[in-house]
Amino acid sequence: MAPTLIIGNKNYSSWSLRPWIAMKVAGIDFDEQVVPLYEPGSREKVLKHSPTGKVPCLLDGEVTVWESLAILDYLADKHPDKHLWPTDPKARAQARAIAAEMHAGFGALRRHCPMNVRRDPRKVRELTPEVQQDVSRIEAIWTDCRARFGQNGPFLFGAFGNADAMYAPVVSRFASYAISVGKTARAYMDAVMALPAWKDWEKAGRAESWVMAGNEV
């Protein structure tokens, strides 16, 4: 029986995108259940599955895993043949470090540029110094990984994996807010956005009719 991934709105839920796109690109079969966020009863619906009341949450038989990074680790352990983390120890250490940095950091970017795939990128939003600092650090991460470990493909460590999944919402943010980056980072973004799984998520997000208060379109 395929596991079920509980996710939020595809237009807004950056954390949901991470395990979803990892599973799609890796070819891991799963069912999805979308719970619209910030509506009456949303938290109660998620609490039926996740002890935090937050998405995403993976239900796999008797196993329940919440938090995006924990789900990605679980998937890597269950499907070692998918190589969701790099097999080379040096590359794997780097991938885990940057995934953890993404999980715990970049709060300024998150607050200033919330994920919104329907946003018109022609609407210019000036970046604060704190946000620009986050952008510069992310671009440095991407450039370093591509230079050191990306020889065998267009993603951070060659093939698409958990590290790319963790940064997929950042790619969305950079695109939606037309944030300027260098050639290496732009090529990486283009590779991610060319994935069929990316296009499926974006199409579904744009088709959602629900709009969260205060968000631009």
Disulfide bonds with the S-S distance in Angstrom:
none
